[in-house]
Amino acid sequence: MGERGQITIPKNIRDKEGLKPKDKVVVAIEDNRIILKKALSKKEKERMIKEYYTKYEWLEEKVAKEWEHVSKEADAMLDDY
């Protein structure tokens, strides 16, 4: 590590992980280890968000219907008091 805290990632690791100059990376600590990961691009983040919402759209609808049902039951219980 250099005086300014900079490190050099070995070429074989850069090649294996597809890291190129100007790529953004995320540095984290997990289980007392320093983890270095390539940051997701904006396109990758958008794709993952779309995929998530497409996959779980049905769940949101189910929760909304259940909440409506519970809310009606609660209102009915309050009317009895």
Contacts in CASP RR format, 6 or more apart in sequence:
PFRMAT RR
TARGET T0000
AUTHOR 0000-0000-0000
METHOD contacts of the structure
MODEL  1
MGERGQITIPKNIRDKEGLKPKDKVVVAIEDNRIILKKALSKKEKERMIK
EYYTKYEWLEEKVAKEWEHVSKEADAMLDDY
1 7 0 8 1.000
9 19 0 8 1.000
9 36 0 8 1.000
13 19 0 8 1.000
14 20 0 8 1.000
17 38 0 8 1.000
18 38 0 8 1.000
19 25 0 8 1.000
19 38 0 8 1.000
23 38 0 8 1.000
23 39 0 8 1.000
24 38 0 8 1.000
24 39 0 8 1.000
25 36 0 8 1.000
25 37 0 8 1.000
25 38 0 8 1.000
25 39 0 8 1.000
26 36 0 8 1.000
26 37 0 8 1.000
26 38 0 8 1.000
26 39 0 8 1.000
27 34 0 8 1.000
27 35 0 8 1.000
27 36 0 8 1.000
28 34 0 8 1.000
28 35 0 8 1.000
28 37 0 8 1.000
29 35 0 8 1.000
40 48 0 8 1.000
END
